[in-house]
């Protein structure tokens, strides 16, 4: 009886937290996005009361099937995706009168994902020898660190940048440098390798290694201008702390709400819009808006059938002069230089239309099953660090791009290499 009461209490806390997040995102749109505006066209408010009511009904319908207790690592991933990608779409759906067909398609994706996750079994994984695991991890960390320092020293040079207003100029210079395999190696290092080993060394209180990782992460941010690299380690620390709470899912929702209101208060009290631009807008509203714009364009066109991806390019012919992100940038923002890349929902629809939600939902469910299999009986704080940034890339990048370029596959490999008694390992 006590256990049942505890579960019900966790469910009630989670439900309250989710509805508060939704109301906070709604408030952020009304008081910030629709007021400040920018090229992403978030200022085009077209409020629909019926869709606002629908948005809360859809929210509740998906919440019913979401896991309510931490348990598996995939539970935390699902909550992050739900809060950071699905709920912001519900807000734009109501306040910008976005298409019902697409919103229900994304909701179908979530229903299928949650159902498939229950059906797909976890793998029986044979653990790697601890000595071999330690040697491989040490080699990977050393090799990646040496390569990053060498590439940046050779092609860009070391610099210090703490001014976010300069990042776009820095990005342009980074592109001009044309670092061999830079798009892969730097993403893997800053999204996967550094955050994971940061968590490992922080857990062991190896402060010299922690300082070294912080310095190399800042070095990569200063060289590339990618703000995600700057916030990767703070995000990992936050997720590590949340993973050890009794009700981490509610903490994720509460933390998100705090960040949203920080953006609102910062703008109205101090006239500073950077907290809004860095979190509310960049993490939530931009991917949601782009997702609807991808639907608006590709609902009138034939599905691409994976033709934008080089590996599948010989199977179907890609019909446009620009790749999808620059195509959307040119059509909707008159900026063909704008890399309007988007995440799993837009990618699914762009490639297969409505069937994409079925295919991509099943693939993501399989990935989550593999993550649960590889992370079983391992330190929660460390395994959270391994998947922290890949979760964000699934929101912002096409699935196959996230798998390869942004390191989801690499994170799975490192998850497998982690020993079951991480606290006693370097």
Secondary structure, DSSP 4 states (H G I P E B T S, - for coil): -HHHHHHHHHHHHHHHHHHHHHHHHHHHIIIIIHHH--TT-TT-----HHHHHHHHHHHHHHHHHS--S--SHHHHHHHHHIIIIIHHHHHHHHHTT--HHHHHHHHHHHHHHHHHHHHSPPP-PPPPPHHHHHHHHHHHHHHHHHHHHHHHHHHT-------GGGHHHHHHHHHHH--TTHHHHHHIIIIIIHHHHHHHHHHTT-HHHHHHHHHHHHHHHHHH--HHHHHHHHHHHHHHHHHTSTTHHHHHHHHHHHHHHHHHHHHHHH---HHIIIIIIIIIIHHHHHHHHHHHHHTTS---TTTTSGGGTTTS----SS-HHHHHHHHHHS-TT------HHHHHHHHHTHHHHHHHHHHHHHHHHHHHHHHTTS-HHHHHHHHHHHHHHHHHS-HHHHHHTT-HHHHHHHHHHS-S-GGG--
